[in-house]
């Protein structure tokens, strides 16, 4: 099978970079990257600066436009559909009470994926999202993921998923993300795996277990996902675990103990003698200490009830001997979630540099140094995925594609 990729919600090209690093023949034939409401499409410009633009089947260029306006039949034929579809509606970085899940303005982009699969009948798919997707929305946990699995099942796909902590598998960042691997039931891969017990698929023989080995699984359970999307929307509720497998509408799910390798400590990716503009001192230092410290703040709810808002301390500065914390789009700003480190050369406390943010995500140095403002460089990295995780899954894809006619 030819290794032709279509990359949706491409960002600055993490999926493409991760697969191309294998040098095993992966070719991207089309991509889409468009940030709603943005006057300047910085991520699209960054992607094109590295890889160039790509025409559709009519020879027209629409990669930097709203995917909802693109005729999916005009997308070039491909055998692997990939994408880190927008996750703001599910993210723990937002207020859970405000989470609208798949009904949110960016959650609806899932339906663009379904339109592509309906039009192109793509044999294999690989998607990425925040791990909270499995529990979304807060008031009806599991509904959104149930809808996604039901959609895939209705289009004759089976699927695996896995929550992966990048640091466990050799990255420099403790970033948990869910990866979803879907494949049409008519592929050779589907025929070979359909008779393997679900427990073995999750623990040893499936795509995810081959890409990210596990030590053991816990609490294997199963359920049926309704075909009626209205029924799921109204009443479906399920506790999806960190790993799972879906075939013919039946879901098997379990938690796993990951069996990884040595993580890269934060100290290994820090630049020496960073620009003094990143230094934290004086009044800013005191503000940082407050932001990172423990708090117990009295507040009054909308109903007039008084309560205490509490949060524990965050290590300050971030230790060199552990992998970094999860990068958010707010990295680099004066924010509790931003990293503060001791500069290896000057010894002063400072925030991260854009290059360090790129290293935490596994990109090449200065990948986003393409003319975009520094603030956007951090924003793009906060939205990106950990590139080496894609390369690890790419090795498994290489094997699967080699055995497809």
WOFEN-V116789 format. One record per pair of residues at least 12 apart in sequence whose ideal C-beta (glycine too) atoms are under 6 Angstrom apart, sorted by the first residue. I is the first residue (numbers start at 1). GAP is how many residues later the second one is. D is the distance in whole Angstrom. If there is no record, write none. Layout:
i->I gap->GAP d->D
i->I gap->GAP d->D
This chain:
i->1 gap->78 d->5
i->1 gap->400 d->5
i->1 gap->403 d->4
i->3 gap->22 d->5
i->3 gap->23 d->5
i->3 gap->398 d->6
i->4 gap->23 d->6
i->4 gap->25 d->5
i->4 gap->74 d->4
i->4 gap->75 d->5
i->5 gap->23 d->5
i->5 gap->73 d->6
i->5 gap->75 d->5
i->6 gap->24 d->5
i->6 gap->72 d->4
i->6 gap->75 d->5
i->7 gap->21 d->6
i->7 gap->24 d->4
i->7 gap->75 d->5
i->8 gap->24 d->5
i->8 gap->75 d->4
i->9 gap->74 d->5
i->9 gap->75 d->6
i->9 gap->76 d->5
i->9 gap->77 d->6
i->10 gap->21 d->4
i->10 gap->23 d->4
i->10 gap->37 d->6
i->11 gap->32 d->5
i->11 gap->372 d->6
i->11 gap->373 d->5
i->12 gap->31 d->5
i->12 gap->34 d->5
i->12 gap->35 d->6
i->12 gap->368 d->5
i->13 gap->34 d->5
i->13 gap->37 d->6
i->14 gap->370 d->5
i->14 gap->371 d->5
i->14 gap->373 d->5
i->15 gap->67 d->4
i->15 gap->375 d->6
i->16 gap->12 d->5
i->17 gap->370 d->5
i->18 gap->369 d->5
i->18 gap->372 d->3
i->18 gap->373 d->5
i->19 gap->375 d->5
i->21 gap->370 d->5
i->22 gap->372 d->5
i->24 gap->374 d->5
i->29 gap->47 d->4
i->29 gap->49 d->5
i->30 gap->24 d->5
i->30 gap->45 d->5
i->30 gap->46 d->5
i->31 gap->32 d->5
i->32 gap->31 d->6
i->32 gap->35 d->5
i->33 gap->14 d->6
i->34 gap->30 d->6
i->34 gap->31 d->6
i->34 gap->32 d->5
i->41 gap->23 d->5
i->42 gap->330 d->4
i->42 gap->334 d->5
i->43 gap->337 d->5
i->44 gap->20 d->4
i->46 gap->322 d->6
i->46 gap->324 d->5
i->49 gap->321 d->5
i->56 gap->18 d->4
i->57 gap->17 d->5
i->57 gap->19 d->6
i->58 gap->16 d->6
i->67 gap->45 d->5
i->72 gap->43 d->5
i->72 gap->44 d->5
i->72 gap->47 d->4
i->73 gap->46 d->5
i->79 gap->44 d->5
i->80 gap->44 d->5
i->81 gap->41 d->4
i->81 gap->44 d->5
i->82 gap->44 d->5
i->83 gap->44 d->6
i->84 gap->44 d->4
i->84 gap->301 d->5
i->85 gap->24 d->6
i->86 gap->20 d->4
i->86 gap->23 d->6
i->87 gap->42 d->5
i->87 gap->43 d->5
i->88 gap->18 d->5
i->89 gap->12 d->6
i->89 gap->15 d->3
i->89 gap->17 d->5
i->89 gap->18 d->4
i->90 gap->40 d->5
i->90 gap->42 d->5
i->90 gap->43 d->5
i->90 gap->46 d->5
i->91 gap->39 d->5
i->92 gap->40 d->5
i->93 gap->235 d->5
i->96 gap->42 d->5
i->99 gap->38 d->5
i->99 gap->39 d->5
i->101 gap->35 d->4
i->101 gap->36 d->4
i->101 gap->43 d->4
i->102 gap->42 d->4
i->102 gap->45 d->6
i->114 gap->37 d->5
i->117 gap->38 d->5
i->123 gap->61 d->5
i->123 gap->64 d->5
i->124 gap->59 d->5
i->125 gap->57 d->4
i->126 gap->55 d->6
i->127 gap->53 d->4
i->128 gap->49 d->6
i->128 gap->51 d->6
i->128 gap->257 d->5
i->129 gap->49 d->5
i->131 gap->32 d->5
i->131 gap->45 d->5
i->131 gap->47 d->5
i->133 gap->12 d->6
i->133 gap->45 d->6
i->134 gap->106 d->4
i->140 gap->97 d->6
i->142 gap->95 d->6
i->142 gap->96 d->4
i->142 gap->98 d->5
i->143 gap->93 d->5
i->145 gap->95 d->5
i->146 gap->79 d->5
i->146 gap->86 d->5
i->146 gap->90 d->5
i->147 gap->85 d->5
i->149 gap->76 d->5
i->149 gap->97 d->5
i->150 gap->75 d->5
i->150 gap->82 d->6
i->152 gap->30 d->5
i->153 gap->96 d->5
i->156 gap->28 d->6
i->156 gap->29 d->5
i->157 gap->25 d->5
i->157 gap->27 d->6
i->158 gap->27 d->6
i->158 gap->32 d->6
i->158 gap->89 d->4
i->159 gap->21 d->6
i->159 gap->23 d->4
i->159 gap->87 d->5
i->160 gap->21 d->5
i->160 gap->46 d->5
i->160 gap->47 d->5
i->160 gap->48 d->5
i->160 gap->85 d->5
i->161 gap->17 d->6
i->161 gap->19 d->5
i->161 gap->83 d->5
i->162 gap->17 d->6
i->162 gap->46 d->4
i->162 gap->81 d->5
i->163 gap->13 d->6
i->163 gap->15 d->5
i->163 gap->79 d->4
i->164 gap->15 d->6
i->164 gap->48 d->5
i->166 gap->220 d->4
i->166 gap->223 d->6
i->167 gap->96 d->4
i->167 gap->156 d->4
i->168 gap->90 d->5
i->168 gap->92 d->4
i->169 gap->43 d->6
i->169 gap->91 d->5
i->170 gap->91 d->5
i->171 gap->215 d->5
i->171 gap->217 d->6
i->172 gap->92 d->4
i->172 gap->97 d->5
i->172 gap->151 d->5
i->172 gap->152 d->6
i->172 gap->188 d->5
i->173 gap->150 d->6
i->173 gap->151 d->5
i->173 gap->187 d->4
i->174 gap->149 d->5
i->174 gap->151 d->6
i->175 gap->151 d->5
i->175 gap->211 d->6
i->181 gap->26 d->5
i->188 gap->215 d->6
i->188 gap->216 d->5
i->189 gap->211 d->5
i->198 gap->47 d->5
i->198 gap->54 d->4
i->199 gap->21 d->6
i->201 gap->44 d->5
i->202 gap->15 d->6
i->202 gap->41 d->5
i->202 gap->43 d->6
i->202 gap->52 d->6
i->203 gap->14 d->5
i->207 gap->189 d->6
i->210 gap->186 d->5
i->211 gap->181 d->5
i->211 gap->182 d->5
i->211 gap->185 d->5
i->213 gap->46 d->4
i->214 gap->42 d->4
i->214 gap->44 d->6
i->214 gap->45 d->6
i->215 gap->42 d->4
i->215 gap->44 d->4
i->216 gap->41 d->5
i->217 gap->37 d->4
i->217 gap->39 d->5
i->218 gap->37 d->5
i->219 gap->35 d->6
i->219 gap->36 d->6
i->220 gap->34 d->4
i->221 gap->32 d->6
i->222 gap->30 d->5
i->223 gap->15 d->6
i->223 gap->28 d->5
i->224 gap->25 d->6
i->224 gap->26 d->6
i->225 gap->24 d->5
i->225 gap->26 d->6
i->240 gap->13 d->5
i->241 gap->12 d->4
i->241 gap->13 d->5
i->241 gap->14 d->5
i->242 gap->13 d->5
i->242 gap->14 d->6
i->243 gap->13 d->5
i->263 gap->60 d->4
i->265 gap->55 d->6
i->265 gap->56 d->5
i->266 gap->52 d->6
i->266 gap->54 d->6
i->266 gap->58 d->5
i->267 gap->53 d->3
i->269 gap->87 d->6
i->269 gap->90 d->4
i->270 gap->74 d->5
i->271 gap->82 d->6
i->272 gap->72 d->5
i->272 gap->73 d->4
i->273 gap->72 d->4
i->273 gap->73 d->6
i->274 gap->69 d->6
i->274 gap->76 d->6
i->274 gap->79 d->5
i->278 gap->72 d->4
i->278 gap->73 d->5
i->279 gap->69 d->5
i->279 gap->71 d->5
i->280 gap->60 d->6
i->280 gap->69 d->4
i->280 gap->70 d->6
i->288 gap->52 d->6
i->291 gap->45 d->5
i->292 gap->22 d->5
i->292 gap->24 d->4
i->293 gap->20 d->5
i->294 gap->18 d->5
i->294 gap->19 d->4
i->295 gap->16 d->5
i->296 gap->12 d->5
i->296 gap->14 d->5
i->297 gap->12 d->5
i->317 gap->23 d->5
i->317 gap->24 d->5
i->317 gap->25 d->5
i->317 gap->32 d->6
i->318 gap->21 d->5
i->318 gap->23 d->5
i->324 gap->36 d->5
i->327 gap->30 d->6
i->327 gap->33 d->6
i->327 gap->54 d->6
i->327 gap->55 d->5
i->328 gap->54 d->5
i->329 gap->50 d->5
i->329 gap->53 d->3
i->329 gap->54 d->6
i->331 gap->26 d->6
i->331 gap->47 d->5
i->331 gap->51 d->5
i->332 gap->19 d->6
i->332 gap->46 d->4
i->339 gap->13 d->5
i->354 gap->20 d->6
i->354 gap->23 d->4
i->357 gap->21 d->6
i->357 gap->24 d->4
i->361 gap->20 d->5
i->361 gap->23 d->5
i->361 gap->25 d->6
i->362 gap->24 d->5
i->362 gap->25 d->4
i->362 gap->26 d->5
i->363 gap->24 d->6
i->368 gap->12 d->5
